[in-house]
């Protein structure tokens, strides 16, 4: 068998001219006896499933703290969680004689037999967290049960016991994890920037702070207090600590439903249709108090908002679904983030009905569309089945065949001769008017075009921002009075780490406390009222690993573009089309939505019965 040489561009030049894979790396199909893996190998494999990143450690330790009956949980982070993760609680603690057993795989106080799976009410149950974390880090546990005269310490490094013995300690348990993945360089190599990893760690705690408003949570990252909840048992108070007081005050509480399934309880808060996010990151789902990720539940929430939100916008939701433990399977994956329901349809319907009930009960006039202006929704006429069969069919406008260089037709140009063919990206257009304060009605020799003014202006602003960055920082507009902004806990490390980049994009701000910044300037054209939402979208993109430059350019374009509902004069409409014509990709906005729809003359003639 022959192997092609691998070039420098692929493997850094070390294997130029060699065959790949090398002969000694080829898979052998014989002489491979089956062996029992050593415990040190199996624990490392398990750690790869349970401990994916620093946030996985935080999740396991916080869940253990909650299972211990703690009323206070304190989390301390450094180096994005790779240098330090400390979780302290005031729970029941662990008896000294049981501490060594807690570091053995599958040793747990939460299960005794198979029948317990049907009555599982704790967040943890596998008995894998402590041994798997200790296998890939330096870990110290200090614990003291309530009523005990003293505490006990247990120190493990990379799976090896280093020290143990009595130690003075307050009631509860403190677990300190240092040098995470130091013995697993391959895993550390794939971690993101420290600010991103810290943001993921903080997000874990904020999720449980939303689920357990009765517990006081505190998070300190790099000596900065980024989260402190009151532990008042009021869900809205917990939401205020995480989402901000202004946002929490506007959330809608799910009303009781007398017709609901008695075995399924859905409680929580959802945003009115005027408060949205650009991603599903604002949806927090819990099943029996466990933070989960479930597409069916998220879709049920989105379906409840059907026809209330713009495309690409998502609500804020904090929902807990309570049902008998026997009706939900949490033993799907070692990370325990996925669940399955016995009655999937019933749970879906219960969530959708509960959210819809909250939305129906909101104040009249609250249905505004954040990010696209507050214009009243137009009234639509429902077509009869016969009429719907011949409803007008628009097509997304594609790049036209080559014509003349870009220009916008004035009224006198419509009946003129066709120019010679050259390259162009848009058809020749003449502005007819504006429809619904949102769409430009235009015509060309090829038919009618409807242009989405927001999407079109987004494309123009996006390409201009990127072009401007080639030579200088984005134009900034100073504020007459600085604006005090409170950041979400998970936004803090990301935005401070990217401060120099944000300044290139026109932001100027000063630190003003652990979670507050004093905004002094922002990108030109961005509306001050949208800045908190703007920052949340930026942080979401950074945490998801999107290109920083493109994410910022997209956000600036979106928040500085004209909105749906903004009236435009005829010269402004013409100017917008002229600007769109010189864009490199005028057919779509930066989010991928079409900027225009086309109906040909032939289609119109068929609809009016002029041709068959």
C-alpha positions in Angstrom: 0.0 0.0 0.0 1.3 3.5 -0.9 0.9 6.6 1.3 1.1 10.0 -0.2 3.7 12.4 1.3 2.4 14.9 3.8 3.4 18.5 3.2 4.6 21.2 5.5 1.3 23.0 5.4 -0.4 20.1 7.1 1.9 19.0 9.8 4.3 21.8 10.4 7.0 20.5 8.1 8.2 17.7 10.5 7.0 14.9 8.2 7.7 16.4 4.8 8.4 13.7 2.3 7.6 10.9 4.8 4.8 8.4 4.4 1.8 8.8 6.6 0.9 7.0 8.7 4.4 5.6 9.5 4.7 1.8 9.4 4.8 1.4 13.1 1.5 3.4 13.5 -0.5 1.2 11.2 -3.4 -0.7 12.8 -2.5 -4.3 13.4 -5.2 -6.8 12.7 -3.6 -9.8 14.5 -1.5 -10.5 17.6 -3.6 -8.2 19.7 -4.9 -10.1 22.7 -7.8 -8.7 24.7 -6.6 -7.3 28.1 -8.3 -5.9 31.2 -7.4 -2.2 31.4 -5.7 -1.0 34.5 -7.7 1.1 36.9 -5.5 4.1 36.2 -6.5 3.8 32.5 -10.2 3.4 33.1 -10.4 6.3 35.5 -8.7 8.5 32.8 -11.3 7.3 30.2 -14.1 8.1 32.7 -12.6 11.5 33.3 -12.7 12.3 29.6 -16.5 11.8 29.7 -17.3 13.5 32.9 -14.7 16.3 32.9 -14.9 18.0 29.5 -13.7 21.4 30.6 -13.4 23.5 33.8 -17.2 24.2 33.8 -17.7 20.4 34.1 -15.9 20.4 37.4 -17.9 23.4 38.6 -21.1 21.7 37.7 -20.3 18.4 39.5 -19.1 20.2 42.7 -22.0 22.6 42.8 -24.5 19.8 42.3 -22.8 17.9 45.2 -23.1 21.0 47.3 -26.8 21.3 46.6 -27.4 17.6 47.3 -25.7 18.1 50.7 -28.6 20.4 51.7 -26.4 23.6 51.7 -28.1 27.0 52.0 -24.9 28.8 50.9 -22.6 27.9 48.0 -19.4 29.9 47.3 -17.4 29.5 44.1 -13.9 30.9 43.5 -12.2 30.8 40.1 -8.8 31.7 38.7 -7.1 31.1 35.4 -10.4 30.2 33.7 -10.8 27.4 36.2 -7.6 25.6 35.2 -5.5 27.3 37.9 -8.2 27.2 40.7 -11.7 26.1 41.3 -12.9 26.2 44.9 -16.5 25.3 45.9 -17.5 25.8 49.5 -20.8 24.9 51.1 -22.4 24.7 54.5 -24.1 21.4 53.9 -24.1 18.2 55.9 -20.5 17.3 55.3 -18.9 13.9 55.1 -17.9 11.7 58.0 -14.1 11.3 58.3 -14.3 7.5 57.9 -16.2 7.8 54.6 -13.9 10.4 53.0 -11.5 7.8 51.4 -14.5 5.9 50.1 -15.8 9.0 48.4 -12.8 9.0 46.1 -13.5 5.4 44.9 -15.4 5.0 41.7 -19.1 4.2 42.0 -19.2 4.9 45.7 -22.2 7.0 46.5 -24.7 7.8 49.3 -27.5 8.5 46.8 -28.2 5.0 45.4 -28.5 1.6 47.0 -30.1 -0.5 44.2 -31.8 -0.4 40.8 -35.2 0.5 42.4 -33.7 3.8 43.5 -33.5 5.1 39.9 -37.3 5.4 39.9 -37.2 7.7 43.0 -34.0 9.6 42.2 -34.3 13.1 43.7 -30.6 14.1 43.9 -28.6 15.8 41.2 -25.7 13.4 41.5 -25.9 9.6 41.7 -23.1 8.0 39.8 -20.3 8.3 42.3 -17.8 9.3 39.6 -17.3 13.1 40.2 -14.6 13.1 42.9 -12.5 10.3 41.6 -12.5 11.5 38.0 -11.7 15.1 38.9 -8.9 13.9 41.2 -7.5 11.8 38.3 -6.8 14.9 36.2 -6.1 17.6 38.8 -4.7 18.4 42.2 -7.6 18.1 44.5 -8.1 18.8 48.2 -11.3 18.0 50.1 -11.9 19.5 53.6 -15.1 18.5 55.3 -16.8 18.6 58.7 -20.2 17.2 59.4 -22.5 19.3 61.6 -22.0 18.4 65.2 -18.5 16.9 64.6 -15.6 18.3 66.8 -13.3 18.7 63.9 -12.9 18.3 60.2 -11.0 16.0 57.9 -8.8 16.7 54.9 -8.0 14.5 51.9 -5.4 15.5 49.2 -5.1 13.7 45.9 -2.9 14.6 42.9 -3.4 13.0 39.6 -5.2 10.1 41.2 -2.4 9.5 43.8 -3.1 10.1 47.5 -0.7 12.7 48.8 -2.0 13.4 52.4 -4.9 12.9 54.7 -5.8 13.6 58.3 -7.7 15.8 60.8 -8.0 19.5 60.1 -9.9 22.5 61.6 -12.8 23.4 59.3 -16.2 25.0 59.5 -19.3 22.8 59.1 -19.8 21.8 55.5 -17.4 20.9 52.7 -14.7 22.8 50.8 -13.2 21.3 47.6 -10.2 23.0 46.0 -9.1 21.9 42.5 -5.8 23.2 41.1 -3.8 22.6 37.9 -6.7 21.0 36.1 -5.5 18.8 33.1 -1.9 19.4 34.0 -1.3 15.7 33.5 -3.4 15.7 30.4 -1.8 18.2 28.0 -3.9 17.0 25.1 -7.1 18.0 26.9 -5.7 21.3 28.0 -4.6 22.1 24.5 -8.2 22.1 23.3 -9.5 24.5 26.0 -10.5 28.0 25.0 -9.1 31.3 26.3 -9.2 31.7 30.0 -11.9 34.4 29.8 -14.1 32.0 27.8 -13.6 29.1 30.2 -14.3 31.4 33.1 -17.6 32.5 31.5 -18.7 28.9 31.0 -17.9 28.2 34.7 -19.9 31.2 35.8 -22.8 30.3 33.6 -23.1 26.9 35.4 -23.6 28.7 38.8 -26.0 31.3 37.3 -28.2 28.5 36.0 -28.5 26.9 39.4 -28.9 30.3 41.0 -32.0 30.7 38.8 -33.2 27.2 39.7 -32.6 27.5 43.5 -33.5 31.0 44.5 -33.6 29.7 48.2 -29.8 29.3 48.2 -27.3 32.1 48.5 -24.8 31.8 45.7 -21.6 33.7 45.4 -19.0 33.6 42.6 -15.6 35.4 42.6 -13.5 35.3 39.4 -10.0 36.7 39.5 -10.8 38.5 42.8 -13.9 40.1 41.3 -17.3 39.3 42.8 -19.4 38.6 39.7 -22.5 37.0 41.3 -24.2 37.3 44.7 -27.8 36.1 45.2 -29.9 36.9 48.2 -31.3 33.4 48.8 -34.7 34.9 49.5 -36.7 32.0 47.9 -38.3 34.4 45.5 -37.6 33.3 41.9 -37.7 36.9 40.7 -35.1 38.0 43.2 -32.7 35.3 41.9 -33.5 36.4 38.3 -32.7 40.0 39.2 -29.3 38.9 40.5 -28.5 37.0 37.3 -30.3 38.9 34.6 -30.5 42.4 36.1 -33.2 44.1 38.0 -34.7 45.9 35.0 -35.1 42.7 33.0 -36.3 40.6 35.9 -39.0 43.2 36.7 -40.6 42.7 33.3 -40.6 38.9 33.2 -44.0 37.2 33.3 -44.8 34.6 35.9 -46.4 31.4 34.6 -50.0 31.3 36.0 -51.5 28.2 37.6 -53.5 26.1 35.1 -56.5 24.3 36.7 -56.7 22.1 33.6 -53.1 21.0 33.6 -51.9 17.4 34.0 -51.8 16.9 37.8 -48.5 14.9 37.4 -46.7 17.7 35.5 -46.0 21.1 37.1 -44.5 23.9 35.1 -43.3 27.0 37.0 -41.0 29.9 36.2 -40.7 33.2 34.4 -40.7 34.1 30.7 -40.1 37.4 28.9 -42.9 39.3 27.2 -42.6 39.3 23.4 -40.8 42.7 23.5 -37.8 41.3 25.3 -35.7 39.0 23.2 -32.2 37.6 22.6 -30.4 36.8 19.4 -29.8 33.2 20.5 -31.4 30.5 22.7 -28.9 31.3 25.4 -31.6 33.1 27.4 -33.6 29.9 27.8 -32.9 28.1 31.1 -34.5 24.7 31.6 -34.7 22.6 34.7 -36.3 19.2 35.3 -37.0 18.5 39.0 -34.4 21.2 39.8 -31.8 19.8 37.5 -30.3 22.0 34.8 -30.8 20.3 31.5 -30.6 20.8 27.7 -33.6 19.5 25.9 -34.6 20.4 22.4 -38.2 19.4 22.8 -38.7 21.7 25.8 -36.9 24.6 24.1 -39.1 24.0 21.0 -42.2 24.0 23.1 -41.3 27.4 24.5 -40.6 28.8 21.0 -43.9 27.4 19.7 -45.7 29.3 22.5 -44.2 32.5 21.1 -45.3 31.6 17.5 -46.2 34.8 15.5 -45.0 37.0 18.4 -41.3 37.2 17.7 -39.2 38.2 14.7 -37.3 35.5 12.9 -33.9 34.9 14.6 -35.1 36.3 18.0 -35.6 34.1 21.1 -37.3 34.7 24.4 -35.8 34.7 27.9 -37.3 31.8 30.0 -36.5 30.3 33.4 -38.7 27.1 33.6 -38.8 24.2 36.0 -40.7 21.1 35.1 -41.6 19.0 38.1 -42.9 15.4 37.6 -42.5 12.1 39.3 -38.9 10.8 39.1 -40.1 7.6 37.5 -41.3 9.6 34.5 -37.9 11.0 33.6 -34.6 9.2 32.8 -31.6 11.3 33.9 -29.1 8.4 33.3 -28.6 9.2 29.6 -25.1 10.6 29.6 -22.3 10.9 32.2 -22.6 14.7 32.1 -26.3 14.3 33.2 -27.3 17.3 31.0 -29.7 15.2 28.8 -33.0 13.7 30.0 -35.7 11.6 28.5 -39.4 11.6 29.4 -41.8 8.7 29.4 -44.6 11.0 28.2 -42.7 13.3 25.9 -45.8 14.7 24.2 -47.5 15.4 27.5 -44.5 17.3 28.9 -44.2 19.3 25.6 -47.9 20.2 25.7 -47.7 21.2 29.4 -44.8 23.6 28.8 -46.3 25.1 25.7 -49.6 25.7 27.4 -48.0 27.2 30.5 -45.9 29.7 28.5 -48.8 30.6 26.3 -50.9 31.3 29.3 -48.4 33.8 30.6 -48.2 35.5 27.3 -52.0 35.8 26.9 -52.2 37.4 30.3 -49.6 40.1 29.7 -50.6 43.7 29.5 -52.2 44.9 26.2 -49.8 46.6 23.9 -46.8 44.8 25.3 -46.2 42.9 22.1 -43.3 44.9 20.6 -40.4 43.6 18.6 -37.1 44.4 20.3 -34.3 45.0 17.7 -36.7 45.9 14.9 -38.6 48.9 16.3 -41.9 49.1 18.2 -44.2 49.4 15.2 -47.6 47.9 15.7 -48.1 44.6 14.1 -50.1 44.8 10.9 -53.5 43.1 10.6 -53.5 40.1 8.3 -56.4 38.5 6.4 -56.6 34.8 6.5 -57.1 33.5 3.0 -59.7 30.8 2.3 -58.4 27.4 1.1 -59.3 28.3 -2.5 -57.7 31.7 -2.3 -54.5 30.4 -0.7 -53.9 28.1 -3.6 -53.3 31.1 -5.9 -51.6 33.3 -3.3 -48.8 35.4 -4.7 -45.5 33.5 -4.6 -42.3 35.6 -4.1 -38.9 34.2 -4.7 -35.7 35.2 -2.9 -33.9 37.5 -5.3 -30.8 36.0 -6.8 -27.9 37.7 -8.5 -29.1 38.8 -11.9 -27.4 38.2 -15.2 -24.6 40.6 -15.9 -25.8 44.1 -16.8 -24.3 47.6 -16.5 -22.4 49.0 -13.5 -24.6 49.5 -10.4 -27.0 52.5 -10.3 -30.5 53.2 -9.1 -33.1 53.9 -11.7 -34.9 57.3 -11.5 -38.5 57.5 -12.8 -37.5 58.6 -16.3 -35.1 55.6 -16.7 -37.7 52.8 -16.5 -38.6 52.8 -20.1 -35.1 53.5 -21.4 -33.1 51.0 -23.4 -31.2 48.2 -21.7 -27.6 49.0 -21.1 -24.7 46.8 -22.3 -24.0 43.8 -20.2 -21.3 44.1 -17.6 -20.9 42.6 -14.1 -23.4 43.6 -11.4 -24.8 42.1 -8.3 -28.3 43.6 -8.2 -31.0 44.3 -10.8 -31.8 47.8 -12.0 -34.3 49.1 -9.5 -36.7 52.1 -9.3 -38.2 53.0 -6.0 -42.0 53.0 -6.0 -42.6 53.6 -2.3 -42.5 52.1 1.2 -44.9 49.5 2.5 -45.7 49.0 6.2 -42.8 51.2 7.2 -40.6 48.2 6.6 -40.3 47.2 3.0 -39.2 49.2 -0.1 -41.4 48.5 -3.1 -39.3 48.7 -6.2 -39.6 47.7 -9.8 -37.3 46.7 -12.6 -37.7 45.4 -16.2 -37.7 41.9 -14.6 -40.6 42.6 -12.3 -41.3 43.7 -8.7 -38.8 43.6 -5.8 -39.6 44.0 -2.1 -36.5 45.1 -0.2 -36.3 44.6 3.6 -35.0 48.0 4.7 -33.5 46.7 8.0 -31.8 43.7 6.3 -30.5 45.8 3.5 -29.1 48.5 5.8 -27.5 45.8 8.0 -25.6 44.5 5.0 -24.4 48.0 4.1 -23.3 48.8 7.7 -21.6 45.4 8.1 -19.4 45.8 5.1 -18.6 49.5 6.0 -17.6 48.6 9.5 -15.2 45.8 8.2 -13.8 48.2 5.6 -13.3 50.9 8.2 -11.4 48.6 10.4 -8.8 48.1 7.8 -7.4 51.6 8.3 -8.6 52.9 11.6 -10.9 52.2 14.6 -14.6 52.3 14.1 -16.1 55.8 14.4 -17.2 56.5 18.0 -19.9 58.7 19.5 -19.3 60.1 23.0 -22.2 60.3 25.5 -23.1 63.6 27.1 -23.7 61.7 30.3 -21.9 58.4 31.0 -24.2 55.5 31.3 -23.8 53.0 34.1 -24.3 49.4 32.8 -24.6 46.2 34.9 -23.2 43.2 33.2 -24.4 39.7 33.5 -22.1 37.5 35.6 -20.8 35.4 32.6 -20.3 38.6 30.5 -17.7 40.1 33.0 -14.6 38.0 32.2 -15.3 38.1 28.4 -15.7 41.8 28.1 -12.8 42.8 30.3 -10.6 40.4 28.5 -11.6 41.9 25.1 -11.4 45.5 26.2 -8.8 46.6 23.6 -10.9 45.0 20.8 -14.1 46.7 22.0 -12.3 50.0 22.0 -11.3 49.5 18.4 -15.0 49.1 17.6 -15.9 52.4 19.2 -16.6 51.5 22.8 -15.0 53.4 25.7 -15.8 52.3 29.2 -14.4 52.3 32.8 -14.7 49.7 35.5 -17.1 50.8 38.1 -17.4 48.0 40.6 -17.3 44.2 40.1 -20.1 43.9 37.6 -20.7 47.5 36.5 -19.0 49.6 33.8 -19.3 53.3 33.1 -20.0 53.7 29.3 -18.5 56.9 27.9 -18.7 56.2 24.2 -20.1 53.7 21.8 -20.1 53.0 18.0 -21.6 55.7 15.9 -25.2 55.0 15.0 -25.9 52.5 17.7 -28.9 53.4 19.9 -28.2 53.8 23.6 -31.3 51.9 24.6 -30.0 48.8 22.7 -26.6 48.7 24.3 -27.3 46.2 27.1 -28.8 43.8 24.5 -25.9 44.6 22.2 -23.4 43.6 24.9 -25.3 40.4 25.7 -25.1 39.4 22.1 -21.4 40.1 21.9 -20.7 38.0 25.0 -22.8 35.2 23.7 -20.9 35.1 20.4 -17.5 35.2 22.2 -18.5 32.4 24.5 -19.7 30.3 21.5 -16.3 30.7 19.8 -17.4 32.9 16.9 -15.0 35.2 15.1 -14.6 38.2 17.4 -14.3 40.7 14.6 -17.3 39.4 12.6 -19.5 39.1 15.7 -18.8 42.7 16.6 -19.3 44.0 13.1 -22.6 42.1 12.8 -23.8 43.4 16.1 -22.9 47.0 15.3 -24.6 46.6 11.9 -27.8 45.3 13.4 -28.0 47.9 16.2 -27.2 50.9 13.9 -29.3 49.9 10.9 -32.7 51.5 10.2 -35.5 49.4 11.8 -38.8 48.0 10.7 -41.3 50.8 11.2 -38.8 53.6 10.5 -40.3 55.9 7.8 -37.9 56.8 5.0 -38.1 59.6 2.4 -37.8 58.8 -1.3 -34.2 60.1 -1.4 -33.3 58.0 1.7 -34.7 54.9 0.0 -32.8 55.6 -3.2 -29.6 56.2 -1.2 -30.0 52.9 0.6 -30.3 51.0 -2.7 -27.3 52.8 -4.1 -25.3 51.7 -1.0 -26.6 48.2 -1.2 -25.6 47.8 -4.9 -21.9 48.4 -4.1 -21.8 45.7 -1.4 -20.0 42.4 -2.0 -22.9 40.3 -0.9 -26.1 42.4 -1.3 -28.5 39.5 -1.4 -28.4 38.7 2.3 -27.9 40.4 5.6 -25.0 39.4 7.9 -27.3 36.9 9.6 -28.1 35.2 6.3 -31.7 36.5 5.8 -32.6 37.7 2.3 -32.5 41.4 1.7 -35.1 41.3 -1.1 -37.8 39.1 -2.7 -38.7 39.1 -6.4 -41.9 38.5 -8.4 -41.3 38.4 -12.1 -43.6 40.0 -14.7 -44.6 36.6 -15.9 -45.7 35.6 -12.4 -47.8 38.7 -12.1 -49.4 38.1 -15.5 -50.3 34.5 -14.5 -51.8 35.7 -11.2 -54.0 38.3 -13.1 -55.0 35.7 -15.7 -53.2 37.4 -18.5 -51.3 34.2 -19.4 -51.8 30.5 -18.7 
